[in-house]
Amino acid sequence: MNLIFHAFVPVLQMQLDEQNVLVMEMEASLESQARELDNRLTEQQQQYESEISSLLQKISEKDNADTKDTQQFIK
């Protein structure tokens, strides 16, 4: 029985090595995807902030125009 066990050790070691390689490849892929998602999220956040800034500026400009119209109407 000991001889049979020793015959399977190299096969098991080879399978373990293959599994380790697959795990490392999956970890690398996961890290790459995480970086890509982080970059996309950062880009979306920057776009959102830019849109909010633009909307706030438009609101401010409209408020200023409305204030001028009101002041002219009062005169």
Contacts in CASP RR format, 6 or more apart in sequence:
PFRMAT RR
TARGET T0000
AUTHOR 0000-0000-0000
METHOD contacts of the structure
MODEL  1
MNLIFHAFVPVLQMQLDEQNVLVMEMEASLESQARELDNRLTEQQQQYES
EISSLLQKISEKDNADTKDTQQFIK
END
